[in-house]
Amino acid sequence: MCATAHAGGAGVSGNGDTTVVRDANGVATITQSGDPDRAVVRVEKSPGRTTVYRQSGGNTAIVTMGSGAPGAGDIPEWLRKYLDR
């Protein structure tokens, strides 16, 4: 499952500068300066792993939380493409 939302939008909580994602593996908090209305937040959930991507201005943060289950360490395809650019 992959959700795309503005900062603080669906699938995430927090104010415009902060994104907070909670799942069974823990909590990820990303705080960035910049225009909150232009922040891009993606949350991808798969068995054993949640990946949070947040871009605000020229800054990008990517956080992956996992249970350590088999396959949980696989990199999502969109992240692989981002890292290869």
N, C-alpha and C positions, 0 to 999 in steps of 0.2 A: 504494500500500500504506500502510495506517495501522495503527500498533500503539499500544495503550494499556497502560501498565504502571505499577507502583509504582516509586518511585525505585530505581535500581540493578537493576531487573527486566529482563524480556526486551526485547531490542532496544537496550538501553543498558548501560553499565557505570558503576562508581563506587560510592562509599559512599552512605549515606542522604542526606547533604547535597549530594552532587555527582552530576551526570549527565554522562556523556561519550559522545558519539556520533561515530563515525568513518565517513566515506564516501569516495568517490573524489575529492571536492572539498576535503576537509580534515577538521579536528577541531573540534567545538563542545564547550565545557565550561561548564556552568551550576552555580554553587554558591549555595545558599540556606539560610538558617537556618530553623528551624521543626521540626515533628514529621515525621521522614522517613516514618513509616507513613501519614501523611495526604497526602503529596506525590502529585500527579498528573503523569504524564509521558506525552506523546504524541509519537510519531515518525512523520512522514508522508514516504514516499519516492515520488518520481515521476521520470520521465526528466529528468536534468539538475538536480534539486533535492532537497534534504532539509530538512524543517522540523521543528524540535524545540520543543515547548511544555512548559513546566514550571510548575506552580502549587503553591506551598507557603504555607499561611496566607493572608495578604492580598497576597502578592507573586506576580507572574506574569512569566515570562521567555519570549520567543519569539525563536528564532534560525533564520535561513534561510541555507543554504549552497547555492550554485549554480555551475554550470559556465559560465553565460553563454549557453547554447544557446537557440535560439528557443523561446519559451514558458516558459523557466525562471523568468522574472520574474512570471508569473501568481501571484496570491495564492490559496492553497487556500480552498475554499468555507467550511470551518469557521472559518478565520482571518478571512475577510471578515465573517462573522456576528459573531464576537467583537469585532472592531473597530467594527462598526456599533451595538453595544448601548449 
